[in-house]
Every structure is written in C-alpha cells, then in structure tokens.
Amino acid sequence: MTAYVLDGIVLGLQFGLLAAGLTLVYGLGGALNLAYGQMAVISAMVVTFAIDAGIPALPAVGIGLVTGAALGLFFDLTILRPVYRRQGEARVLLSLLLTLGVAFIVDGYLSWRYPFRGLTLHIGGGPVNILGVPMRRGSLVASAITIVAFASLFLFFRRTALGRAVRSVIEDEEGARLVGVDPHLMLRLILVLSGGLAALVAVTRAMVTPVTVTGGFEITVFALIVTVVGGLGSFSGALLAGILLGIINSIAASYIGTFLSLIILLVAAALTIVIRPSGLLGVRE
Amino acid sequence: MLEIKGLSAGYNGNDVVRDVSFHVEEREAVMIIGSNGAGKTTLFRAICGLLPASAGEAWFTGANIAAMPAQRIVRRGVGFVPAERHLFPRMSVLEHLHLGAYPGRPDPETMAMVYSLFPRLAERRSQRAGTLSGGEQQMLAVGRALMSRPRLLVLDEPTTGLSPKLAHEAYEALDALRRKGLTLLVAEQQVPLAMAFCDRGYVLENGLIRLEGTSAELAADPRVRTAYLGVA
C-alpha cells in the first residue's frame, strides 16, 4: 500500500505541475489551451532529436525546455491573438476550438512522420529505499525536480514584484492596470512559463515512463481533470488535486487495472464538480 | 496641471460624456458634482485610461494622456481611486501597498506616510483585502494609489458606501494629503462634504458641464441649491 501511495505522489506531483501551467493561463487570460499536451510532446521530441544528434542529455533537456517556452510565446503571438479580442464565454470557446485544432494537426503530423518514437531518460543507479519501499532513482529525481519547480513558482508568486503583478491581474484586471501592470505582458510571461512547465513535465515523465509521440491528448486530459478538481485558476489547488488524483490513480491502476484508471479519475472529477462546483481550492462565484 | 479639452467618451459608440472641458491647477482641490448617471465615472475612467476617449485631449504636465492606457498614465503621476475600488481580494494589505509602487520597490517614507494617515492599514497589514470592512477597503484603495507617489490623485466618489462619520473621516484624510502638496480631483454625490473641502467645482449633467465656479459661487447658485444641497 505504501508503495502505491509513494508512486501516486510521484505521479501526482507531475499532474500538479502540469495543471499549474494550464490553470495559470486560464486564471490570467480566460483561455484554455487544449494543445497543452502537444506542447509537452513537441518538447520531448526535440530532446530525443537532440540526443540522437549526439548532444549530451543535460543540454538536450535544456533545449527541450527552451522549446516549450518558445512554443508558449508562439501561441501568445499567433493563435491566441483573436482569442484575447473576445470576452467571457466567447473567449473560452474560441480558445478551446483553436487550440484543439492545433492539437489535432500536431498530433496527426507527429504520428505520421515519427511513428513509435518516444523519449525515455535513464537515470543510472539502483533503487533507493524510502519508507521500506524500493523506489527507482528516476522517480526520485523526477519528483525532486518537480518539488523544486513548485517551490520556485510559489516563491516567485509570493515574494517577487513580478509574481505579485501576475497575481494582481488574476485578482482584478482593472485594479492591476491602475497600479501600472500591463495585463497583456503578464499573460505573455505566463504563456512562456506554461510552455516551459509542459516541457519540464515531459522531461520528468520521461525519467519514469516513455513519453510517446501520441501521448499529447492523454497529458492534456490529465491536466484538465486535475485543473477542474483543484479549481480553475488556483495554483495551490493544482498541487493538492494533483497529489490526490495521483494517489487515486496509482491505487486504482494496481487494484482494478490501468485501463480503468482514467475512468476512475473522470468519476473523481465529476464528483468534485457535483459537490464543489468551483473545485477544491477554487474561488466560489 | 491637468487640462481636459473637448473630451468625449462612452461605451459601444454611444458617448456618455460629450465635449467636456475643465482644468485643475497645481495644489488645487477640484470637484465634479452631479447626480447618479450624470457621467462622472465615465469621465474619470476616460481620464485615467481605463476607457478610451472617443474625442478630445487630456493634457497632464505637458503630455496628452488621452490615448494612453491606464498602466502608463499611473507611471506619469496620476493616481486613481475608482468607486468600485478594484482591490485584489485574496492579497494582503501589505501586498497591495507593494503593488502600488510597481514596478519599483516601495518607498519607506511613502509607506510610513500611508500608515500614519490610515493606522488601521498598519494594524491589518497581513489581512486579505476581501476580509476588510468597507471603510478599510476605501483606505486601502487610497493607500495603494498613494504608493505610486502621484502628483494628482483622482477619486471617484470616495464616500460611496461609507457611514456619515467615515465619510467625514475620509475627507479629513484627503485634507491632510492636500496640506502635503497633493493636487486632488474628486467626483462626489455628497455635495456638501465636497463643497466644504474643494476650491472649485464643475456640475456635470447628462454628460455635459453645465456650471462651474468656486465652491462659494456654486453654493450660492439657486440651481445647485435646489438640485444638490436640498435647499428649496
């Protein structure tokens, strides 16, 4: 049982970070990015190509992260332009449609051009005992990176002027403008961050299990479920829901079967919406 | 210091305020009075850049700010306290004051000045804005605007939702700011309070400036007396 919980936490931390990237863009810009998983997959593919080209793993991962961030910037400058021009529900709907279109194109192209490709990063060394459970080094390194990423994000939002400026836009856009914050600039920054997070999750995932060329939609769906359970626009909600759902997923996968774990996650999300429509830590309207 | 020339602004192509002109000199306190729906809020939102003006100019210390977005106008020295306050509900009092100084670091002297003007804010510095009382929220909105060290402070109905006692205290705080050399522009429905405080004023009706004069002249005007001072 402890083993499943630990496995769940490893997975859950990544879920949480994944959802954080999605939920921040929603909280700040009112847009949902359904091509989020494809951002992660493209970054992972860039890492495999870099490694194939003889670049050592660490710089290759660096190139992957930059790719993710660049994709975020590219989204902000291109397909999200018409989205920002709309308000409220029209904005969400247009963002869903446009990013879904991009997701299909990327997914189709990648699986046609590079079928069966994937990224696996091997972390050397034997298993390490945690609470009497032998854990793979890859899982531990992945979790450590994810925890550091979460802590840095938390410090950025709480302790820096720029982080506070981003939060002020989430809280009240007009208020933010009145203190001199440019909401569009903050949104661009958050998209770059979101792309970088997608790439980081892809890389840390690859230390635990292969990230395949067709895995984009699964990543997006996981991120969406965690986002909904945690509360749209809530950063700490994403972390909490990620760990919770990670543990549920891991236990469900081992006692019931992997094929049903996604359904169980969806049921958990549906139950959350019924009981708490705004999510675990979301703001109540 | 501020000169508005023929300013028009509104929503969806319908101008709410039309061809408005007025001026505010350095160290003056000027009021715009008018009933609900006269266009005071629209006028102020246009001056502060939250709403694009459809025509006209707004000159502030030698630059036309009519086409600038709010975030740039603040950095030029215009602090705005909107009627709806637009605070950040889940952020602390201290975080508001820090943000007020964005993108710079908060100036310790200005911070001390805000705390001495509103000791309540110092007591509640780690409390979230959403949990403050109406009066405290108003203090915070003013405090946040002061942190940018503005030369002109624009307040849209600063006494909205305040008890008569608190409204009186609000004007005492504004008076203290004025003695420190700040220029003030206030929109107000509670005309007697504003009149006791401001040097000059303009009467806005249906989006047009109808009257102007010193506070004493306006107080003596029979139209103002019946419409805004409740004197028959």
Interface residues (C-beta under 8 A of the other chain):
Chain A: A161 R164 A165 R167 S168 E171 D172 E174 G175 A176 R177 L178 V179 G180 V181 D182 V283
Chain B: C48 G49 L50 P69 A70 Q71 R72 V74 R75 F80 P82 R85 H86 L87 F88 P89 R90 M91 E95 H98 L99 G100 Y102 P103 R105 R144 A145 M147 S148
